[in-house]
Structure formats: C-alpha cells, structure tokens
Amino acid sequence: MEQIEPVEPAARPLWNPYLAGALLGLVLLGSFLVMGFGLGASGATNRLAIGAAYCVAPAAVEKNSYFSQYAGLGKKVLDDWLVFEVLGVLLGGFLAAYSGGRLKLAVQKGPRIARGQRLLLAVLGGVMMGIAARLARGCASGQALTGGAALSLGSWIFMMMFFAGSYAFAPILKKQWR
C-alpha cells in the first residue's frame, strides 16, 4: 500500500538577492554612521562564550590574560554592542522565517548522510570557523562586509580565499546532498 505524504503549505518566495544585498549595504552604512563600527559576529560569540566559561570556572578565566579582558570583576560580558547586534540577527532571522512560513524544527541533510553525522559535522564546522575567526581577527561577515567596505587589503584577500576554498570543497561535499 502506497503512503501519501502530507502536503505542507507553500512557503512565501525568498527575497530578491540584489534587493537584500542593497539593504545589507545600507545596514552596514548605518552601522558605521551610528555606532562608528561595521558589522560582525565573532566578537559577540567570543564574549558570550567567555561569559559562560566565567560562570562555570571564574578563577580559570581570571588567570587567563586573554579571557580576563572580557570577564572578571567589574567587567560585563554584555558591554559590547556586537552582542546585541547578534541577538538582533537571531531575532530577525526567527521573525523572517515565521513571516515567510518557513519556521520549523528540522535537520536539513542529504540522503547519503545520517542525522547524527550531519549534526556532528555542523558542530565541528562551527567550532573550526569560530577558532579561525579569532585567529583571523574577524569572522567572514566582519572581514568581508566591514573590512571590504573599508577597502582593507587583508579583508579582500580573505574574501578571495574564502570563495576559492568554498569552490574547491563544493564538489567533495556535494555528494552528501545528492
């Protein structure tokens, strides 16, 4: 007997990528004008992670010269506008998914990869990106958007290498999705 799949309501179409890019550029310009800084996410993630570590092991954080810059006596983890920028991005993403009819709890994966393996690879990739962002002194959004807008040579080199690496690994990873 053949099973019939339930039909989900159609999701609204995605934004035009050129319009979204132009609006992102205006947000970046507004960020420079209002805050005096560009956009980025790794600084906020770094602060939140150090704040969580301080809650668990305050003595270890205070002894570490790097960590103690962000957490300790008299220092507030939330004392950086990037933390609120990232929280706003999360809220905005949630609202956009909800309003577009795309809000659901699911693990997107291809047929050749198990759910657990997909989650493990996602976590490992996220950890590697986080470490790389701290080593590069900025995440992909900070390097590409903010550094690129400021015409930083290092940021433009980063962007070219980021895209080159993505194109190099795409054929290898594409097998997992088909």
VMD Tcl script that builds the backbone (N, CA, C; Angstrom):
set m [mol new atoms 534]
animate dup $m
set s [atomselect $m all]
$s set {name element resname resid chain x y z} {
  {N N MET 1 A 0.837 -1.174 0.000}
  {CA C MET 1 A 0.000 0.000 0.000}
  {C C MET 1 A 0.887 1.245 0.000}
  {N N GLU 2 A 0.578 2.164 -0.841}
  {CA C GLU 2 A 1.394 3.369 -1.010}
  {C C GLU 2 A 1.028 4.416 0.029}
  {N N GLN 3 A 2.069 4.993 0.661}
  {CA C GLN 3 A 1.827 6.043 1.647}
  {C C GLN 3 A 1.729 7.393 0.966}
  {N N ILE 4 A 0.830 8.201 1.436}
  {CA C ILE 4 A 0.672 9.546 0.884}
  {C C ILE 4 A 1.309 10.527 1.851}
  {N N GLU 5 A 2.227 11.330 1.324}
  {CA C GLU 5 A 2.919 12.346 2.126}
  {C C GLU 5 A 1.987 13.533 2.348}
  {N N PRO 6 A 1.961 14.087 3.565}
  {CA C PRO 6 A 1.142 15.282 3.783}
  {C C PRO 6 A 1.711 16.466 3.008}
  {N N VAL 7 A 0.847 17.274 2.478}
  {CA C VAL 7 A 1.276 18.439 1.707}
  {C C VAL 7 A 1.401 19.617 2.666}
  {N N GLU 8 A 2.593 20.228 2.670}
  {CA C GLU 8 A 2.822 21.396 3.515}
  {C C GLU 8 A 2.378 22.648 2.783}
  {N N PRO 9 A 1.935 23.664 3.509}
  {CA C PRO 9 A 1.564 24.911 2.834}
  {C C PRO 9 A 2.786 25.524 2.157}
  {N N ALA 10 A 2.568 26.123 1.022}
  {CA C ALA 10 A 3.680 26.705 0.259}
  {C C ALA 10 A 4.297 27.869 1.023}
  {N N ALA 11 A 5.619 27.874 1.073}
  {CA C ALA 11 A 6.333 28.974 1.721}
  {C C ALA 11 A 6.350 30.169 0.773}
  {N N ARG 12 A 6.417 31.329 1.362}
  {CA C ARG 12 A 6.500 32.537 0.548}
  {C C ARG 12 A 7.837 32.559 -0.188}
  {N N PRO 13 A 7.906 33.217 -1.324}
  {CA C PRO 13 A 9.181 33.265 -2.051}
  {C C PRO 13 A 10.246 34.026 -1.265}
  {N N LEU 14 A 11.494 33.695 -1.531}
  {CA C LEU 14 A 12.618 34.370 -0.874}
  {C C LEU 14 A 12.762 35.782 -1.430}
  {N N TRP 15 A 13.479 36.602 -0.696}
  {CA C TRP 15 A 13.745 37.961 -1.158}
  {C C TRP 15 A 14.619 37.927 -2.396}
  {N N ASN 16 A 14.506 38.952 -3.186}
  {CA C ASN 16 A 15.403 39.134 -4.323}
  {C C ASN 16 A 16.809 39.353 -3.760}
  {N N PRO 17 A 17.815 38.586 -4.196}
  {CA C PRO 17 A 19.147 38.713 -3.598}
  {C C PRO 17 A 19.794 40.081 -3.833}
  {N N TYR 18 A 19.455 40.750 -4.925}
  {CA C TYR 18 A 20.021 42.075 -5.181}
  {C C TYR 18 A 19.416 43.110 -4.230}
  {N N LEU 19 A 18.128 42.995 -3.980}
  {CA C LEU 19 A 17.477 43.886 -3.015}
  {C C LEU 19 A 18.019 43.621 -1.616}
  {N N ALA 20 A 18.143 42.352 -1.250}
  {CA C ALA 20 A 18.680 42.007 0.072}
  {C C ALA 20 A 20.110 42.522 0.225}
  {N N GLY 21 A 20.929 42.395 -0.813}
  {CA C GLY 21 A 22.306 42.896 -0.767}
  {C C GLY 21 A 22.358 44.410 -0.616}
  {N N ALA 22 A 21.494 45.108 -1.347}
  {CA C ALA 22 A 21.448 46.570 -1.232}
  {C C ALA 22 A 21.016 46.990 0.173}
  {N N LEU 23 A 20.023 46.300 0.727}
  {CA C LEU 23 A 19.582 46.622 2.086}
  {C C LEU 23 A 20.669 46.315 3.117}
  {N N LEU 24 A 21.395 45.208 2.925}
  {CA C LEU 24 A 22.509 44.891 3.825}
  {C C LEU 24 A 23.577 45.989 3.753}
  {N N GLY 25 A 23.838 46.492 2.565}
  {CA C GLY 25 A 24.786 47.596 2.421}
  {C C GLY 25 A 24.326 48.836 3.173}
  {N N LEU 26 A 23.036 49.114 3.128}
  {CA C LEU 26 A 22.506 50.261 3.872}
  {C C LEU 26 A 22.599 50.039 5.380}
  {N N VAL 27 A 22.379 48.807 5.826}
  {CA C VAL 27 A 22.537 48.494 7.252}
  {C C VAL 27 A 23.996 48.695 7.659}
  {N N LEU 28 A 24.925 48.255 6.825}
  {CA C LEU 28 A 26.354 48.438 7.119}
  {C C LEU 28 A 26.697 49.924 7.181}
  {N N LEU 29 A 26.191 50.703 6.230}
  {CA C LEU 29 A 26.428 52.146 6.245}
  {C C LEU 29 A 25.847 52.765 7.509}
  {N N GLY 30 A 24.635 52.381 7.859}
  {CA C GLY 30 A 24.020 52.882 9.086}
  {C C GLY 30 A 24.818 52.508 10.325}
  {N N SER 31 A 25.370 51.302 10.324}
  {CA C SER 31 A 26.197 50.858 11.451}
  {C C SER 31 A 27.433 51.739 11.597}
  {N N PHE 32 A 28.066 52.062 10.475}
  {CA C PHE 32 A 29.230 52.948 10.524}
  {C C PHE 32 A 28.839 54.340 11.015}
  {N N LEU 33 A 27.710 54.864 10.510}
  {CA C LEU 33 A 27.299 56.215 10.873}
  {C C LEU 33 A 26.844 56.324 12.325}
  {N N VAL 34 A 26.076 55.349 12.799}
  {CA C VAL 34 A 25.514 55.435 14.148}
  {C C VAL 34 A 26.502 54.957 15.207}
  {N N MET 35 A 27.122 53.805 14.985}
  {CA C MET 35 A 27.981 53.195 16.010}
  {C C MET 35 A 29.473 53.502 15.815}
  {N N GLY 36 A 29.848 53.831 14.578}
  {CA C GLY 36 A 31.260 54.054 14.297}
  {C C GLY 36 A 32.014 52.761 14.018}
  {N N PHE 37 A 31.286 51.657 13.909}
  {CA C PHE 37 A 31.867 50.342 13.652}
  {C C PHE 37 A 31.056 49.648 12.572}
  {N N GLY 38 A 31.658 48.632 11.977}
  {CA C GLY 38 A 30.955 47.816 10.993}
  {C C GLY 38 A 30.258 46.641 11.651}
  {N N LEU 39 A 29.870 45.684 10.819}
  {CA C LEU 39 A 29.149 44.506 11.277}
  {C C LEU 39 A 30.103 43.338 11.494}
  {N N GLY 40 A 29.707 42.405 12.329}
  {CA C GLY 40 A 30.481 41.199 12.587}
  {C C GLY 40 A 29.793 40.382 13.659}
  {N N ALA 41 A 30.211 39.133 13.803}
  {CA C ALA 41 A 29.552 38.264 14.775}
  {C C ALA 41 A 30.518 37.561 15.715}
  {N N SER 42 A 31.745 37.349 15.310}
  {CA C SER 42 A 32.644 36.533 16.131}
  {C C SER 42 A 32.990 37.202 17.458}
  {N N GLY 43 A 33.050 38.520 17.497}
  {CA C GLY 43 A 33.343 39.204 18.754}
  {C C GLY 43 A 32.267 38.956 19.795}
  {N N ALA 44 A 31.009 38.961 19.349}
  {CA C ALA 44 A 29.904 38.704 20.271}
  {C C ALA 44 A 29.917 37.259 20.745}
  {N N THR 45 A 30.136 36.333 19.833}
  {CA C THR 45 A 30.188 34.921 20.194}
  {C C THR 45 A 31.323 34.672 21.166}
  {N N ASN 46 A 32.443 35.307 20.920}
  {CA C ASN 46 A 33.608 35.194 21.796}
  {C C ASN 46 A 33.262 35.678 23.205}
  {N N ARG 47 A 32.632 36.837 23.291}
  {CA C ARG 47 A 32.263 37.393 24.597}
  {C C ARG 47 A 31.275 36.485 25.339}
  {N N LEU 48 A 30.280 35.985 24.620}
  {CA C LEU 48 A 29.286 35.119 25.255}
  {C C LEU 48 A 29.913 33.811 25.736}
  {N N ALA 49 A 30.825 33.250 24.946}
  {CA C ALA 49 A 31.495 32.006 25.347}
  {C C ALA 49 A 32.368 32.228 26.579}
  {N N ILE 50 A 33.086 33.336 26.609}
  {CA C ILE 50 A 33.928 33.641 27.772}
  {C C ILE 50 A 33.053 33.919 28.995}
  {N N GLY 51 A 31.919 34.589 28.788}
  {CA C GLY 51 A 30.994 34.828 29.893}
  {C C GLY 51 A 30.450 33.526 30.455}
  {N N ALA 52 A 30.141 32.569 29.587}
  {CA C ALA 52 A 29.666 31.263 30.044}
  {C C ALA 52 A 30.771 30.535 30.806}
  {N N ALA 53 A 32.002 30.623 30.305}
  {CA C ALA 53 A 33.130 29.991 30.999}
  {C C ALA 53 A 33.341 30.631 32.367}
  {N N TYR 54 A 33.140 31.939 32.463}
  {CA C TYR 54 A 33.302 32.630 33.735}
  {C C TYR 54 A 32.263 32.167 34.756}
  {N N CYS 55 A 31.061 31.869 34.286}
  {CA C CYS 55 A 30.014 31.360 35.185}
  {C C CYS 55 A 30.383 29.996 35.753}
  {N N VAL 56 A 31.094 29.189 34.954}
  {CA C VAL 56 A 31.444 27.824 35.360}
  {C C VAL 56 A 32.763 27.790 36.138}
  {N N ALA 57 A 33.766 28.517 35.647}
  {CA C ALA 57 A 35.097 28.475 36.263}
  {C C ALA 57 A 35.692 29.876 36.318}
  {N N PRO 58 A 35.227 30.725 37.223}
  {CA C PRO 58 A 35.696 32.114 37.265}
  {C C PRO 58 A 37.194 32.250 37.517}
  {N N ALA 59 A 37.758 31.399 38.350}
  {CA C ALA 59 A 39.191 31.510 38.652}
  {C C ALA 59 A 40.035 31.260 37.407}
  {N N ALA 60 A 39.643 30.297 36.602}
  {CA C ALA 60 A 40.398 29.980 35.379}
  {C C ALA 60 A 40.335 31.133 34.380}
  {N N VAL 61 A 39.181 31.772 34.276}
  {CA C VAL 61 A 39.033 32.899 33.350}
  {C C VAL 61 A 39.860 34.084 33.821}
  {N N GLU 62 A 39.845 34.363 35.131}
  {CA C GLU 62 A 40.594 35.500 35.661}
  {C C GLU 62 A 42.104 35.305 35.533}
  {N N LYS 63 A 42.580 34.064 35.552}
  {CA C LYS 63 A 44.017 33.796 35.419}
  {C C LYS 63 A 44.504 33.904 33.976}
  {N N ASN 64 A 43.599 33.745 33.006}
  {CA C ASN 64 A 43.970 33.783 31.594}
  {C C ASN 64 A 43.996 35.234 31.120}
  {N N SER 65 A 45.133 35.672 30.582}
  {CA C SER 65 A 45.271 37.085 30.201}
  {C C SER 65 A 44.318 37.476 29.074}
  {N N TYR 66 A 44.028 36.558 28.151}
  {CA C TYR 66 A 43.105 36.878 27.060}
  {C C TYR 66 A 41.668 36.922 27.559}
  {N N PHE 67 A 41.243 35.889 28.272}
  {CA C PHE 67 A 39.868 35.812 28.760}
  {C C PHE 67 A 39.555 36.922 29.755}
  {N N SER 68 A 40.525 37.268 30.584}
  {CA C SER 68 A 40.271 38.257 31.636}
  {C C SER 68 A 40.015 39.661 31.077}
  {N N GLN 69 A 40.283 39.884 29.786}
  {CA C GLN 69 A 39.941 41.167 29.163}
  {C C GLN 69 A 38.431 41.359 29.087}
  {N N TYR 70 A 37.708 40.249 29.012}
  {CA C TYR 70 A 36.274 40.292 28.746}
  {C C TYR 70 A 35.407 39.971 29.961}
  {N N ALA 71 A 35.924 39.204 30.897}
  {CA C ALA 71 A 35.114 38.790 32.047}
  {C C ALA 71 A 35.961 38.853 33.305}
  {N N GLY 72 A 35.325 39.140 34.388}
  {CA C GLY 72 A 36.017 39.236 35.672}
  {C C GLY 72 A 35.367 40.317 36.517}
  {N N LEU 73 A 36.024 40.647 37.596}
  {CA C LEU 73 A 35.484 41.664 38.493}
  {C C LEU 73 A 35.357 43.009 37.779}
  {N N GLY 74 A 34.185 43.580 37.843}
  {CA C GLY 74 A 33.950 44.897 37.254}
  {C C GLY 74 A 33.776 44.901 35.745}
  {N N LYS 75 A 33.842 43.752 35.106}
  {CA C LYS 75 A 33.689 43.685 33.645}
  {C C LYS 75 A 32.374 43.005 33.315}
  {N N LYS 76 A 31.694 43.545 32.311}
  {CA C LYS 76 A 30.408 43.000 31.907}
  {C C LYS 76 A 30.528 42.411 30.508}
  {N N VAL 77 A 30.136 41.159 30.366}
  {CA C VAL 77 A 30.204 40.469 29.083}
  {C C VAL 77 A 29.328 41.167 28.049}
  {N N LEU 78 A 28.195 41.689 28.480}
  {CA C LEU 78 A 27.259 42.334 27.557}
  {C C LEU 78 A 27.633 43.776 27.245}
  {N N ASP 79 A 28.793 44.215 27.671}
  {CA C ASP 79 A 29.225 45.598 27.487}
  {C C ASP 79 A 29.861 45.796 26.107}
  {N N ASP 80 A 29.175 45.321 25.082}
  {CA C ASP 80 A 29.647 45.483 23.709}
  {C C ASP 80 A 28.425 45.447 22.803}
  {N N TRP 81 A 28.317 46.370 21.912}
  {CA C TRP 81 A 27.139 46.463 21.063}
  {C C TRP 81 A 27.007 45.273 20.128}
  {N N LEU 82 A 28.120 44.578 19.802}
  {CA C LEU 82 A 28.046 43.422 18.910}
  {C C LEU 82 A 27.215 42.290 19.509}
  {N N VAL 83 A 27.216 42.160 20.826}
  {CA C VAL 83 A 26.396 41.134 21.470}
  {C C VAL 83 A 24.925 41.387 21.131}
  {N N PHE 84 A 24.512 42.625 21.197}
  {CA C PHE 84 A 23.118 42.959 20.905}
  {C C PHE 84 A 22.839 42.898 19.406}
  {N N GLU 85 A 23.852 43.165 18.587}
  {CA C GLU 85 A 23.690 43.008 17.142}
  {C C GLU 85 A 23.386 41.548 16.816}
  {N N VAL 86 A 24.151 40.625 17.386}
  {CA C VAL 86 A 23.949 39.202 17.112}
  {C C VAL 86 A 22.599 38.734 17.648}
  {N N LEU 87 A 22.219 39.193 18.838}
  {CA C LEU 87 A 20.898 38.840 19.361}
  {C C LEU 87 A 19.795 39.382 18.449}
  {N N GLY 88 A 20.002 40.563 17.884}
  {CA C GLY 88 A 19.049 41.128 16.924}
  {C C GLY 88 A 18.993 40.337 15.634}
  {N N VAL 89 A 20.133 39.838 15.177}
  {CA C VAL 89 A 20.163 38.996 13.976}
  {C C VAL 89 A 19.383 37.705 14.221}
  {N N LEU 90 A 19.570 37.102 15.400}
  {CA C LEU 90 A 18.821 35.882 15.727}
  {C C LEU 90 A 17.317 36.151 15.766}
  {N N LEU 91 A 16.927 37.231 16.418}
  {CA C LEU 91 A 15.510 37.588 16.482}
  {C C LEU 91 A 14.964 37.896 15.087}
  {N N GLY 92 A 15.724 38.641 14.293}
  {CA C GLY 92 A 15.295 38.971 12.932}
  {C C GLY 92 A 15.173 37.729 12.058}
  {N N GLY 93 A 16.113 36.788 12.204}
  {CA C GLY 93 A 16.022 35.539 11.455}
  {C C GLY 93 A 14.799 34.732 11.838}
  {N N PHE 94 A 14.512 34.691 13.130}
  {CA C PHE 94 A 13.329 33.989 13.620}
  {C C PHE 94 A 12.061 34.623 13.050}
  {N N LEU 95 A 11.975 35.953 13.114}
  {CA C LEU 95 A 10.786 36.643 12.607}
  {C C LEU 95 A 10.648 36.493 11.088}
  {N N ALA 96 A 11.774 36.527 10.372}
  {CA C ALA 96 A 11.725 36.362 8.918}
  {C C ALA 96 A 11.257 34.958 8.544}
  {N N ALA 97 A 11.753 33.947 9.243}
  {CA C ALA 97 A 11.326 32.575 8.973}
  {C C ALA 97 A 9.843 32.404 9.299}
  {N N TYR 98 A 9.406 32.981 10.391}
  {CA C TYR 98 A 7.998 32.882 10.774}
  {C C TYR 98 A 7.098 33.568 9.750}
  {N N SER 99 A 7.458 34.790 9.374}
  {CA C SER 99 A 6.625 35.539 8.436}
  {C C SER 99 A 6.656 34.941 7.035}
  {N N GLY 100 A 7.714 34.211 6.696}
  {CA C GLY 100 A 7.820 33.567 5.389}
  {C C GLY 100 A 7.249 32.164 5.360}
  {N N GLY 101 A 6.693 31.713 6.483}
  {CA C GLY 101 A 6.127 30.371 6.528}
  {C C GLY 101 A 7.174 29.273 6.505}
  {N N ARG 102 A 8.400 29.582 6.936}
  {CA C ARG 102 A 9.488 28.614 6.891}
  {C C ARG 102 A 9.987 28.205 8.274}
  {N N LEU 103 A 9.277 28.565 9.305}
  {CA C LEU 103 A 9.734 28.265 10.655}
  {C C LEU 103 A 9.324 26.843 11.041}
  {N N LYS 104 A 10.320 25.973 11.137}
  {CA C LYS 104 A 10.065 24.604 11.582}
  {C C LYS 104 A 11.366 24.030 12.120}
  {N N LEU 105 A 11.225 23.081 13.019}
  {CA C LEU 105 A 12.384 22.426 13.607}
  {C C LEU 105 A 12.735 21.224 12.734}
  {N N ALA 106 A 13.875 21.276 12.080}
  {CA C ALA 106 A 14.274 20.198 11.181}
  {C C ALA 106 A 15.794 20.215 11.023}
  {N N VAL 107 A 16.328 19.079 10.613}
  {CA C VAL 107 A 17.740 18.972 10.270}
  {C C VAL 107 A 17.811 18.783 8.759}
  {N N GLN 108 A 18.360 19.767 8.077}
  {CA C GLN 108 A 18.476 19.650 6.627}
  {C C GLN 108 A 19.697 18.818 6.302}
  {N N LYS 109 A 19.483 17.794 5.483}
  {CA C LYS 109 A 20.570 16.897 5.120}
  {C C LYS 109 A 20.229 16.203 3.827}
  {N N GLY 110 A 21.257 15.651 3.212}
  {CA C GLY 110 A 21.067 14.866 2.002}
  {C C GLY 110 A 20.758 13.420 2.347}
  {N N PRO 111 A 20.440 12.619 1.343}
  {CA C PRO 111 A 20.065 11.231 1.603}
  {C C PRO 111 A 21.243 10.327 1.975}
  {N N ARG 112 A 22.462 10.759 1.724}
  {CA C ARG 112 A 23.640 9.913 1.970}
  {C C ARG 112 A 24.332 10.184 3.295}
  {N N ILE 113 A 23.678 10.905 4.163}
  {CA C ILE 113 A 24.301 11.217 5.446}
  {C C ILE 113 A 23.261 11.041 6.556}
  {N N ALA 114 A 23.680 10.425 7.640}
  {CA C ALA 114 A 22.781 10.211 8.774}
  {C C ALA 114 A 22.591 11.527 9.541}
  {N N ARG 115 A 21.490 11.616 10.260}
  {CA C ARG 115 A 21.173 12.834 11.011}
  {C C ARG 115 A 22.267 13.145 12.043}
  {N N GLY 116 A 22.698 12.149 12.799}
  {CA C GLY 116 A 23.740 12.362 13.803}
  {C C GLY 116 A 25.048 12.822 13.187}
  {N N GLN 117 A 25.416 12.214 12.057}
  {CA C GLN 117 A 26.652 12.606 11.365}
  {C C GLN 117 A 26.544 14.044 10.871}
  {N N ARG 118 A 25.376 14.425 10.353}
  {CA C ARG 118 A 25.164 15.792 9.875}
  {C C ARG 118 A 25.315 16.790 11.019}
  {N N LEU 119 A 24.728 16.477 12.168}
  {CA C LEU 119 A 24.830 17.369 13.330}
  {C C LEU 119 A 26.266 17.455 13.829}
  {N N LEU 120 A 26.968 16.319 13.863}
  {CA C LEU 120 A 28.368 16.311 14.294}
  {C C LEU 120 A 29.226 17.170 13.365}
  {N N LEU 121 A 29.039 17.004 12.057}
  {CA C LEU 121 A 29.805 17.806 11.098}
  {C C LEU 121 A 29.468 19.292 11.221}
  {N N ALA 122 A 28.211 19.613 11.493}
  {CA C ALA 122 A 27.821 21.015 11.664}
  {C C ALA 122 A 28.499 21.626 12.887}
  {N N VAL 123 A 28.534 20.873 13.988}
  {CA C VAL 123 A 29.189 21.372 15.206}
  {C C VAL 123 A 30.688 21.517 14.980}
  {N N LEU 124 A 31.315 20.505 14.381}
  {CA C LEU 124 A 32.756 20.586 14.114}
  {C C LEU 124 A 33.087 21.751 13.180}
  {N N GLY 125 A 32.280 21.930 12.147}
  {CA C GLY 125 A 32.492 23.050 11.229}
  {C C GLY 125 A 32.330 24.388 11.923}
  {N N GLY 126 A 31.342 24.490 12.794}
  {CA C GLY 126 A 31.130 25.731 13.543}
  {C C GLY 126 A 32.272 26.039 14.487}
  {N N VAL 127 A 32.777 25.014 15.164}
  {CA C VAL 127 A 33.918 25.207 16.076}
  {C C VAL 127 A 35.157 25.638 15.283}
  {N N MET 128 A 35.394 24.971 14.152}
  {CA C MET 128 A 36.554 25.337 13.329}
  {C C MET 128 A 36.432 26.765 12.805}
  {N N MET 129 A 35.223 27.158 12.377}
  {CA C MET 129 A 35.014 28.526 11.902}
  {C C MET 129 A 35.218 29.531 13.038}
  {N N GLY 130 A 34.762 29.180 14.242}
  {CA C GLY 130 A 34.935 30.076 15.384}
  {C C GLY 130 A 36.397 30.289 15.735}
  {N N ILE 131 A 37.159 29.199 15.747}
  {CA C ILE 131 A 38.595 29.305 16.034}
  {C C ILE 131 A 39.291 30.101 14.932}
  {N N ALA 132 A 38.945 29.806 13.686}
  {CA C ALA 132 A 39.557 30.525 12.564}
  {C C ALA 132 A 39.209 32.012 12.599}
  {N N ALA 133 A 37.984 32.328 13.005}
  {CA C ALA 133 A 37.574 33.735 13.085}
  {C C ALA 133 A 38.401 34.482 14.118}
  {N N ARG 134 A 38.691 33.843 15.241}
  {CA C ARG 134 A 39.508 34.511 16.257}
  {C C ARG 134 A 40.951 34.658 15.756}
  {N N LEU 135 A 41.464 33.653 15.051}
  {CA C LEU 135 A 42.825 33.751 14.523}
  {C C LEU 135 A 42.932 34.821 13.438}
  {N N ALA 136 A 41.872 34.945 12.624}
  {CA C ALA 136 A 41.862 35.929 11.539}
  {C C ALA 136 A 41.468 37.323 12.022}
  {N N ARG 137 A 41.151 37.432 13.309}
  {CA C ARG 137 A 40.712 38.692 13.913}
  {C C ARG 137 A 39.419 39.202 13.294}
  {N N GLY 138 A 38.540 38.253 12.981}
  {CA C GLY 138 A 37.223 38.619 12.468}
  {C C GLY 138 A 36.587 37.462 11.726}
  {N N CYS 139 A 35.267 37.418 11.771}
  {CA C CYS 139 A 34.527 36.363 11.080}
  {C C CYS 139 A 34.346 36.742 9.612}
  {N N ALA 140 A 33.718 35.852 8.880}
  {CA C ALA 140 A 33.514 36.092 7.451}
  {C C ALA 140 A 32.709 37.367 7.221}
  {N N SER 141 A 31.676 37.596 8.021}
  {CA C SER 141 A 30.873 38.807 7.827}
  {C C SER 141 A 31.671 40.054 8.182}
  {N N GLY 142 A 32.416 39.996 9.261}
  {CA C GLY 142 A 33.227 41.150 9.641}
  {C C GLY 142 A 34.328 41.427 8.643}
  {N N GLN 143 A 35.016 40.374 8.216}
  {CA C GLN 143 A 36.100 40.545 7.244}
  {C C GLN 143 A 35.570 41.024 5.894}
  {N N ALA 144 A 34.541 40.325 5.385}
  {CA C ALA 144 A 34.053 40.637 4.039}
  {C C ALA 144 A 33.275 41.949 4.003}
  {N N LEU 145 A 32.303 42.094 4.892}
  {CA C LEU 145 A 31.466 43.295 4.844}
  {C C LEU 145 A 32.196 44.530 5.356}
  {N N THR 146 A 32.636 44.461 6.592}
  {CA C THR 146 A 33.245 45.638 7.206}
  {C C THR 146 A 34.622 45.925 6.616}
  {N N GLY 147 A 35.483 44.908 6.578}
  {CA C GLY 147 A 36.827 45.106 6.024}
  {C C GLY 147 A 36.794 45.426 4.540}
  {N N GLY 148 A 35.901 44.749 3.811}
  {CA C GLY 148 A 35.777 45.021 2.377}
  {C C GLY 148 A 35.309 46.440 2.114}
  {N N ALA 149 A 34.327 46.903 2.910}
  {CA C ALA 149 A 33.820 48.268 2.748}
  {C C ALA 149 A 34.884 49.300 3.098}
  {N N ALA 150 A 35.769 48.946 4.030}
  {CA C ALA 150 A 36.843 49.863 4.414}
  {C C ALA 150 A 38.050 49.732 3.481}
  {N N LEU 151 A 37.924 48.894 2.444}
  {CA C LEU 151 A 38.975 48.649 1.445}
  {C C LEU 151 A 40.261 48.114 2.075}
  {N N SER 152 A 40.112 47.267 3.075}
  {CA C SER 152 A 41.259 46.630 3.718}
  {C C SER 152 A 41.791 45.529 2.809}
  {N N LEU 153 A 43.062 45.607 2.460}
  {CA C LEU 153 A 43.665 44.620 1.570}
  {C C LEU 153 A 43.564 43.214 2.162}
  {N N GLY 154 A 43.815 43.076 3.453}
  {CA C GLY 154 A 43.722 41.772 4.105}
  {C C GLY 154 A 42.322 41.189 4.018}
  {N N SER 155 A 41.311 42.032 4.134}
  {CA C SER 155 A 39.928 41.560 4.037}
  {C C SER 155 A 39.589 41.121 2.615}
  {N N TRP 156 A 40.089 41.844 1.631}
  {CA C TRP 156 A 39.840 41.434 0.241}
  {C C TRP 156 A 40.552 40.119 -0.074}
  {N N ILE 157 A 41.753 39.943 0.440}
  {CA C ILE 157 A 42.455 38.661 0.258}
  {C C ILE 157 A 41.678 37.552 0.958}
  {N N PHE 158 A 41.196 37.831 2.178}
  {CA C PHE 158 A 40.382 36.857 2.901}
  {C C PHE 158 A 39.170 36.445 2.071}
  {N N MET 159 A 38.452 37.424 1.519}
  {CA C MET 159 A 37.250 37.110 0.732}
  {C C MET 159 A 37.579 36.222 -0.459}
  {N N MET 160 A 38.656 36.530 -1.168}
  {CA C MET 160 A 39.026 35.728 -2.336}
  {C C MET 160 A 39.376 34.298 -1.917}
  {N N MET 161 A 40.097 34.138 -0.813}
  {CA C MET 161 A 40.465 32.806 -0.332}
  {C C MET 161 A 39.244 32.056 0.207}
  {N N PHE 162 A 38.306 32.788 0.818}
  {CA C PHE 162 A 37.076 32.196 1.329}
  {C C PHE 162 A 36.280 31.589 0.173}
  {N N PHE 163 A 36.110 32.357 -0.904}
  {CA C PHE 163 A 35.371 31.856 -2.058}
  {C C PHE 163 A 36.142 30.746 -2.772}
  {N N ALA 164 A 37.454 30.884 -2.871}
  {CA C ALA 164 A 38.253 29.826 -3.514}
  {C C ALA 164 A 38.140 28.518 -2.731}
  {N N GLY 165 A 38.220 28.589 -1.412}
  {CA C GLY 165 A 38.072 27.392 -0.589}
  {C C GLY 165 A 36.690 26.786 -0.718}
  {N N SER 166 A 35.666 27.635 -0.784}
  {CA C SER 166 A 34.295 27.144 -0.941}
  {C C SER 166 A 34.118 26.415 -2.266}
  {N N TYR 167 A 34.641 26.996 -3.338}
  {CA C TYR 167 A 34.537 26.345 -4.647}
  {C C TYR 167 A 35.355 25.060 -4.702}
  {N N ALA 168 A 36.490 25.032 -4.007}
  {CA C ALA 168 A 37.330 23.831 -4.009}
  {C C ALA 168 A 36.660 22.674 -3.275}
  {N N PHE 169 A 35.982 22.959 -2.171}
  {CA C PHE 169 A 35.372 21.893 -1.373}
  {C C PHE 169 A 33.948 21.541 -1.806}
  {N N ALA 170 A 33.307 22.386 -2.599}
  {CA C ALA 170 A 31.925 22.131 -3.001}
  {C C ALA 170 A 31.747 20.776 -3.696}
  {N N PRO 171 A 32.590 20.402 -4.651}
  {CA C PRO 171 A 32.388 19.093 -5.293}
  {C C PRO 171 A 32.536 17.917 -4.321}
  {N N ILE 172 A 33.400 18.056 -3.343}
  {CA C ILE 172 A 33.612 16.984 -2.365}
  {C C ILE 172 A 32.376 16.817 -1.485}
  {N N LEU 173 A 31.820 17.929 -1.026}
  {CA C LEU 173 A 30.687 17.896 -0.105}
  {C C LEU 173 A 29.343 17.721 -0.827}
  {N N LYS 174 A 29.301 18.000 -2.114}
  {CA C LYS 174 A 28.067 17.900 -2.871}
  {C C LYS 174 A 27.506 16.463 -2.874}
  {N N LYS 175 A 28.383 15.497 -2.778}
  {CA C LYS 175 A 27.955 14.094 -2.766}
  {C C LYS 175 A 27.040 13.797 -1.565}
  {N N GLN 176 A 27.261 14.501 -0.455}
  {CA C GLN 176 A 26.463 14.272 0.745}
  {C C GLN 176 A 25.010 14.719 0.578}
  {N N TRP 177 A 24.762 15.591 -0.386}
  {CA C TRP 177 A 23.427 16.176 -0.529}
  {C C TRP 177 A 22.630 15.568 -1.673}
  {N N ARG 178 A 23.243 14.661 -2.445}
  {CA C ARG 178 A 22.511 14.078 -3.598}
  {C C ARG 178 A 22.446 12.582 -3.503}
}
mol reanalyze $m
mol bondsrecalc $m
mol representation Tube
mol addrep $m
